[in-house]
Amino acid sequence: MTVNVPIEFNQEIIEELVQLTKQRIEEEAQQQKMKELPPYPTRKQLKQQLKIGDTRLNNWIDHGLKVIPFGKETRFDREDVKLFLDSLKI
């Protein structure tokens, strides 16, 4: 036996759902924007973004990842990182 119960939504509820959905999408877009790698990230930023450690990063540098000496710290060009990672593709 099947019982069908028609569900009718009030227009106010529909509008509220639309607003909440739009708000959530905008929040997600902003969070994604904040997760982007800066144009010249530091070692720390690069490791955090890619979820790698010092050993792997040093290995990549030894295998050709270009670095930018920047005072006492090392920075990377975001485009160089992308090109290097693309070169690792099989």
Long-range contacts (C-beta under 8 A, 24 or more apart in sequence): 37-78, 37-81, 38-78, 39-77, 39-78, 40-68, 40-70, 40-75, 40-76, 40-77, 40-78, 41-75, 41-76, 41-78, 41-81, 42-73, 42-74, 42-75, 43-73, 43-74, 43-76, 46-76, 46-81, 60-84
